[in-house]
Amino acid sequence: MSEPKRVLHIVGGMNRGGAETMIMNIYRALDRNVLQFDFITHRKDVCDYDEEIRRLGGRIFYVPSIGASSPMAFVKALTKTIKQAGPFQAVHAHTDFQTGFSALAAKLAGVKVRICHSHNTAWKQSPNGLDHLMLKGFRQLIFTFSTQLVACGEDAGAFLFGQKKMENGRVEVLPNGIDLSLFFQPGSDEKAEIKKQLHLLEKKMIIGHIGRFHEQKNHVFFMELAQTLKKQGVSFQLVLVGDGPLKPVVESYAKKAGILENIVFTGVVSDVPKYMKAFDVFVMPSLFEGLPLVLVEAQASGLPCVISDHITEEVDLGCGLVKRMSLRDSAHEWMKAVLEAYHAEPPLQETIISQLEQRGFDVKQNITRVMDLYGM
């Protein structure tokens, strides 16, 4: 049997973020006798998916980021690594505005398929004139050295590549597919059992969130929401799944506000589908997002979702599960939306599966499209 061809993914680090989980969903589902994935990461520490990557036959290489070196040093180191570790069928970069530098390095290394992939709708909350000028320069690098532009959604594509590129069909929109079978709605008995296994309180409303403790995710808003719920006498637990630099700040806030007993900080977990099945409502007050994979997973689980209107409208998959709220609305208004979602009748499982399949969110559908992108 001939050796599989290899594709090199360039990422910040393979922790449990949306882009990284999307890559892993595809990696698990493809025929690894035909195609293998390798990774360049900018982190020296061990990341959540590293062990699984190596178990599946992938390799991980470290190259310092542009911020830790310089653009010239980054391109030089990346080119050297690609030449030494190759040959590669394709280089697939996922680092948003830095992807043009990766495409340049891949071209210098002789790789024919060079993919720049957008996963976000913004990179700063309040970009200034200089930021917009820099983005224009980054775009030019991307357009010059990539062979294919890919985005997780329309808004993510327009952010990184510009609306004109979206309108002329230059950008391939590739939905972040998931294994739908992992997220089927639980029956009431199964849900109660899962809550018990996860040490959650069965008779309380479980409000869930999965995301990195980073400014983008707006965890401080959760503290305001929790305070309002407690003040109104609502019986609830707020479950915050994830880790990140702002976690100690949020924990300290919760302690000072007297709501720590209502909040469960789980850290990073490997059994996301199980947590989704334990939640009653999913809340996401992000300041900006691309098309969050976690909201696809939440809807696949039949979870009602209360989200900020800073998240792309594309994330509403037509299941009747998404309620968009303004971040200018008070925590009291958000509380009312959460309670309304909690008491709403869930859609049928068949409806959810149909809607997600129609929109291309079944990972099995993604495999064919990904293989086409890689020229296989």
C-alpha positions in Angstrom: 0.0 0.0 0.0 1.3 3.4 -0.9 2.0 6.1 1.7 -0.9 8.6 2.3 -0.5 12.1 1.0 -0.1 14.8 3.7 -1.7 18.2 4.3 -0.1 20.7 6.6 -2.4 22.8 8.8 -1.0 26.0 10.3 -2.7 27.0 13.6 -1.9 29.0 16.7 -2.2 25.9 18.9 -4.5 22.8 18.8 -6.6 23.6 21.8 -10.4 23.1 21.9 -11.4 26.2 19.8 -13.9 26.3 17.0 -11.4 26.1 14.1 -9.3 23.5 15.8 -12.4 21.3 16.6 -13.5 21.7 13.0 -10.1 20.4 11.8 -10.3 17.4 14.2 -13.8 16.5 13.1 -12.6 16.2 9.5 -9.4 14.5 10.6 -11.3 11.8 12.4 -13.8 11.2 9.6 -11.4 11.0 6.6 -9.6 7.9 5.3 -6.2 8.3 6.8 -4.8 5.6 4.6 -5.3 8.1 1.8 -4.7 11.4 3.5 -2.9 12.4 6.7 -2.8 15.7 8.5 0.3 17.4 10.1 0.4 20.6 12.1 2.5 23.7 12.6 1.8 25.4 15.9 3.0 28.5 17.5 2.8 27.1 21.1 5.5 25.1 22.8 3.2 23.9 25.6 1.1 20.8 25.2 -2.4 21.6 23.7 -5.6 19.7 24.1 -5.6 17.8 20.8 -1.9 17.0 20.6 -2.1 13.5 22.0 -5.0 12.5 19.7 -3.2 14.0 16.6 -0.2 11.8 17.2 -2.4 8.8 17.9 -4.1 9.3 14.5 -0.7 9.5 12.8 -0.2 13.2 12.6 3.0 15.2 13.3 3.3 18.5 15.1 6.0 21.1 14.4 6.8 24.2 16.4 7.5 27.5 14.6 7.4 30.8 16.6 4.6 33.2 15.6 5.1 36.5 13.8 4.5 38.3 17.1 7.3 36.3 18.8 9.8 36.8 16.0 9.2 39.0 12.9 7.5 38.6 9.6 10.8 37.8 7.8 12.0 35.4 10.4 8.6 33.7 10.5 8.5 33.2 6.7 12.1 31.9 6.7 11.5 29.4 9.5 8.1 28.3 8.1 9.6 27.7 4.6 12.4 25.7 6.1 10.0 23.5 8.1 7.7 22.9 5.1 10.7 21.8 2.9 12.1 19.5 5.6 8.8 17.9 6.7 7.3 17.6 3.2 6.3 16.9 0.6 2.8 18.2 1.2 -0.2 18.0 -1.0 -1.4 21.3 0.4 -0.7 23.9 3.1 -3.9 25.0 4.9 -3.5 28.1 7.1 -6.1 29.0 9.8 -4.5 32.1 11.5 -6.8 34.7 9.8 -4.9 37.9 8.9 -1.5 36.1 9.2 -2.4 33.5 6.6 -0.8 35.4 3.8 2.6 35.0 5.3 2.0 31.2 5.5 0.9 31.1 1.9 4.1 33.0 0.9 6.2 30.4 2.8 4.3 27.6 1.2 4.9 29.0 -2.3 8.6 29.4 -1.6 8.7 25.8 -0.4 7.1 24.7 -3.7 3.7 23.7 -2.4 1.1 24.0 -5.2 -2.2 24.2 -3.1 -2.1 27.1 -0.6 -5.3 27.7 1.4 -6.1 30.7 3.5 -9.1 30.1 5.8 -11.1 32.7 7.7 -12.8 31.7 11.0 -13.7 35.2 12.4 -15.7 38.3 11.7 -13.3 40.6 13.4 -9.9 40.6 15.1 -10.3 43.6 17.4 -13.3 45.0 19.1 -12.6 48.6 18.0 -10.2 48.7 15.1 -8.7 52.1 14.3 -7.5 53.5 10.9 -4.1 51.9 11.2 -5.7 48.5 11.9 -7.8 48.9 8.7 -4.7 49.8 6.7 -2.8 46.8 8.1 -5.7 44.5 7.1 -5.6 45.9 3.6 -1.9 45.0 3.4 -2.5 41.5 4.9 -5.3 40.9 2.3 -2.9 41.7 -0.5 -0.5 39.1 0.7 -3.3 36.6 0.9 -4.5 37.3 -2.6 -1.0 37.2 -4.1 0.2 34.0 -2.6 -2.9 31.8 -1.9 -4.5 29.5 -4.4 -7.8 29.1 -2.6 -9.7 31.3 -0.1 -12.0 29.5 2.3 -14.3 30.8 5.1 -16.6 29.2 7.7 -19.4 31.6 6.7 -20.3 34.6 4.6 -19.5 37.2 7.2 -16.2 35.6 8.1 -15.3 35.6 4.3 -16.3 39.2 3.9 -14.2 40.3 7.0 -10.9 38.8 5.9 -11.2 38.8 2.1 -13.6 41.6 1.4 -17.2 41.7 0.1 -16.1 41.9 -3.5 -14.3 38.6 -3.3 -17.5 37.0 -1.8 -19.7 38.4 -4.6 -17.5 37.2 -7.4 -17.4 33.6 -6.0 -13.6 33.7 -5.2 -14.3 32.4 -1.7 -15.3 28.8 -0.9 -17.7 28.8 2.1 -17.1 25.6 4.0 -19.5 25.1 7.0 -17.9 23.7 10.1 -19.2 20.1 10.0 -19.8 17.9 13.0 -20.7 14.3 13.7 -24.4 14.8 14.1 -24.9 11.4 15.8 -22.9 12.6 18.9 -25.4 15.4 19.6 -28.8 13.7 19.4 -31.3 15.1 21.9 -31.5 13.1 25.1 -34.7 11.8 26.6 -35.7 13.2 30.0 -34.3 10.1 31.8 -31.0 10.2 29.9 -30.7 14.0 30.6 -31.2 13.5 34.3 -28.6 10.7 34.4 -26.1 12.9 32.5 -26.6 15.7 35.0 -26.0 13.3 37.8 -22.8 12.0 36.2 -21.5 15.6 35.8 -22.5 16.5 39.4 -25.0 19.0 38.2 -28.3 19.6 40.1 -31.2 18.0 38.3 -33.9 20.3 39.5 -32.2 23.5 38.6 -32.1 25.2 35.3 -28.6 24.6 33.8 -27.3 27.5 31.8 -24.3 26.5 29.7 -21.5 28.1 27.9 -18.4 26.6 26.2 -15.6 29.0 25.3 -12.2 30.3 26.1 -11.9 32.8 28.9 -11.0 35.7 26.6 -12.3 39.2 26.2 -14.0 38.2 22.9 -16.3 35.8 24.8 -17.6 38.5 27.2 -17.6 36.4 30.4 -18.2 39.5 32.6 -21.7 39.7 31.1 -22.4 36.2 32.6 -21.6 37.6 36.0 -24.2 40.3 35.5 -26.7 37.7 34.3 -26.0 35.4 37.2 -26.5 38.3 39.7 -29.8 39.2 38.1 -31.1 35.6 38.2 -30.1 35.2 41.8 -31.7 38.5 42.8 -35.0 37.3 41.1 -34.9 34.0 43.0 -34.4 31.8 39.9 -33.2 28.3 40.7 -30.2 27.9 38.4 -26.6 26.7 37.8 -24.3 28.5 35.4 -21.8 26.1 33.9 -18.8 27.7 32.2 -16.7 25.2 30.2 -13.2 26.2 29.2 -10.0 27.9 30.3 -8.0 31.0 29.4 -6.2 34.0 30.7 -9.3 35.7 32.1 -10.6 32.8 34.1 -9.1 33.9 37.5 -10.6 37.4 36.9 -14.0 35.9 36.4 -13.7 33.6 39.4 -12.7 36.5 41.6 -15.6 38.6 40.3 -18.0 35.7 41.1 -16.7 35.3 44.6 -16.9 39.1 45.4 -20.4 39.2 43.9 -21.6 36.3 46.1 -22.6 34.1 43.1 -19.8 31.6 43.2 -22.1 28.9 44.6 -24.3 29.2 41.5 -21.4 28.8 39.0 -19.5 25.7 38.0 -16.1 26.2 36.4 -15.3 22.9 34.6 -12.0 23.8 32.9 -11.4 22.2 29.5 -13.4 19.0 28.9 -13.2 16.3 26.3 -16.8 15.2 26.4 -18.5 18.3 25.0 -21.5 16.4 23.6 -22.3 15.1 27.1 -22.3 18.6 28.5 -24.5 19.8 25.7 -27.0 17.1 26.6 -26.9 18.2 30.3 -27.6 21.9 29.6 -31.1 23.4 29.4 -30.2 26.7 27.7 -27.0 27.8 25.9 -25.9 31.4 26.3 -23.3 33.2 24.2 -22.9 37.0 24.7 -19.7 37.3 22.5 -18.4 40.7 21.3 -17.6 39.1 17.9 -17.4 35.7 16.3 -17.1 34.0 12.9 -19.6 31.2 12.7 -19.1 29.5 16.1 -18.9 25.7 15.9 -20.1 25.4 19.4 -23.5 27.0 18.4 -23.9 24.4 15.7 -23.3 21.7 18.3 -25.8 23.3 20.7 -28.5 23.4 18.0 -27.7 19.8 17.0 -28.3 18.9 20.7 -31.7 20.6 20.6 -30.6 23.4 22.9 -32.3 26.8 22.9 -29.6 29.4 22.4 -29.6 33.0 23.6 -26.8 34.9 21.8 -25.6 38.4 21.1 -26.4 40.1 17.9 -22.7 40.6 17.4 -22.6 37.0 16.2 -23.4 36.4 12.5 -27.0 35.7 11.6 -25.8 32.7 9.6 -25.5 30.8 12.9 -29.3 30.4 13.1 -29.8 27.1 11.3 -33.5 27.3 11.0 -34.4 25.0 13.9 -36.2 27.7 15.9 -33.6 27.5 18.6 -31.8 30.9 18.4 -32.8 34.1 20.1 -30.6 37.1 19.3 -30.2 39.8 21.9 -28.4 43.2 21.9 -25.5 43.7 24.2 -27.1 47.0 25.0 -30.1 45.2 26.5 -30.0 44.9 30.3 -29.1 41.7 32.1 -32.8 41.6 33.2 -33.9 41.5 29.5 -31.4 38.7 28.9 -32.8 36.8 31.9 -36.3 37.0 30.5 -35.0 35.7 27.2 -33.3 32.8 28.9 -36.4 31.9 30.9 -38.5 32.0 27.8 -36.1 29.7 26.0 -36.0 27.3 29.0 -39.8 26.9 28.8 -40.1 26.6 25.0 -41.1 23.4 23.3 -38.0 21.9 21.6 -38.2 21.0 17.9 -38.2 17.4 16.7 -34.9 15.6 16.2 -35.7 14.9 12.6 -36.2 18.6 11.9 -32.8 19.5 13.4 -31.0 16.8 11.4 -32.7 17.9 8.2 -31.8 21.6 8.7 -28.2 20.9 9.5 -27.7 18.5 6.6 -29.3 21.0 4.2 -26.8 23.6 5.3 -23.8 21.4 5.0 -23.0 20.9 8.7 -22.7 17.1 8.5 -18.9 16.3 8.6 -19.5 13.5 6.2 -20.5 16.0 3.6 -17.4 18.1 4.3 -15.0 15.3 3.5 -15.7 15.4 -0.3 -15.4 19.2 -0.4 -12.2 19.1 1.6 -10.6 16.5 -0.7 -11.6 18.7 -3.7 -9.9 21.7 -2.1 -6.7 19.7 -1.7 -6.8 18.5 -5.3 -7.5 14.9 -4.5 
